[in-house]
Amino acid sequence: MDKHPMTKEGAEALQVELNRLKKEERPRITEAIADAREHGDLKENAEYHAAREQQGLVEARIKQIEATLAHAQVIDVTKLNPNGKIVFGATVTVLNLDTEAEVTYKIVGHEEADVSANKISINSPIARALIGKEEGDEVIVAAPSGNIDYEIVEIEYI
């Protein structure tokens, strides 16, 4: 199976979530199921059914995280030598040449992308346009609303 790029921070965050699910949520749900069983008839026991449903969701998330981590190629951008070029994991500040608005993006793996935190997927149109470019370069990003012209203001490897 193919490896998918992931930042070191993204892999660490998933590992923390996995540990929490296994060490805190799983035992809590098991205890809730045991408590609900003590209340008698399971057919009409809403607490039991709710706990079993929650157990299914937690187990599915555990499997999803384990699969993601198993197929992740963890990349630590601080250990790369990109020679001033934009690479996976770089934090890039760009200037929209039409609106004069500056925005900073971190290029991350698909699983850790979060637009509200300015983390964009390596597969996104803007990230694909930026990869390999240097400070001062201008790039044109093909967006659904039309082409957007950006100038690369700063590249950080943090």
N, C-alpha and C positions, 0 to 999 in steps of 0.2 A: 504494500500500500504506500501511497505517496506521503512524504513528510510535508507538513505545513509549517511555515515560519511563525514563530511566536517570540515576543520579547521576553527577556529574563523576568521583568516585573509581572508580565501576564502569566507566565508559568508559575511564579511564586504565589500570585493571588489565587490561581486555581488550586494549587496545593493546599493553601490555607483553608479554602472553602471545602475541599475534599476531606481534610482532617476534621473540620467542624462537623460535617455531615456524618462522618463515621464515628467520631468520639462523643458527640453531643446529641445530635438529632436522632440517630439510629437507636441508641439506648433509651432516649426519652419516649420515642414512639413505641418501642417494644414494651416498655413499662405501661404506657397508656393502653395498649392492646390487652395486656395481662389484667389490668384493672377493669377494663370493660368486660372481659370474659367472666369475671367474678360476679357481674350483675345478672347473669342468667342467660335467657334465650337470646342467641346471637342473631336470629332472623329479624327481630324488631329492635335491635340495640343500635341506636344511631351513633353512640360514642364509638362502638366497635367498628362500624362501617367507615366512619370518618377517620379513625386512626389507621385502618387498613388502606384507605385511599391515600392518606398522607405518606404512609410507608411506601406505597408504590411510586409516588412522586419522588421521594427522597432516593429510593433505589435506582430509579431511572436517571436522576441527576448524577448520582455517583458513577454509574456506568458511562454516562456521557463525558464526564470530566476525565475518567480513567482512559477512555478512548482518545480524547483530545490530547492528553498528555503523552500517551503512547505514540501518537503520530506527529508530535510536535518536534520541530527542529528549533531548539532554543538558541536565540542569537542575542549576544550581549554586545550592543553597539559600542560600548566603551572600550572593548578589546579589539575592535576593527581598525584598520588603517584605510579609511575611505578617500584619502587625498583630497579633501574638500568637496567631494561629491555627495549628493543625496543618496543614501542607502536605506535599506530596511532598518527601522528603529530610530532613524534620525528625527530630530525635532526641527521643523522648518517654519520660518516666518515668511509669509508672502504678502505682497501688496497688490490689491486688486487695482489695476491701472484705470478702470472705468469709474470706480466709486471712491478711490483713494483709501479704502478700508484695509487695515492690516489684520491678519489673522495668523495664529500659530497652530500648526498641526503636528502630531506625532504619527509617524507611519508605523502601523502595527499589523499583526495578523488578523485574519478574518474573525476569529473567535473573540478577540479582545477589543474590536472596534466599538467606539462609543462616541458618536458625533457630539453629544452634549458635553463631553470632556475633551473635545477636539482631538480624539484618537481616530484616525481614518484607516480603513483597510488598505492593505497593499494592493488589493484588487480594484480599488475605487479609481474612477477616471482621473482625479486630481493626483493621486499617488503615482499612478502609472506615468502621468505627464512629468512629474517631478523627478523620478528616479534617474540618477545619472547626471543630473544638472548641477550647476555650481552657483555660488552667490553672484548676484548681478545678472544672471541669465533671465530671459523672459520666456514664459511658456504659455501656450494656448491650451486651455482645457475645454474639450467638447462636452458641454452640459446639455441637458434636455431643453433648457431655455435658450440655448445658443452658446457660442464660444465666449469664454471668459479669459481675458489677458491678465496674467500675473507676472510680477517681478519678484525674484527670490531675494529677500532682504538679509536673512541670516539662517545659517545651518548650525545646529548644535548636536553633539553626540553625547547625550546625558542619559 
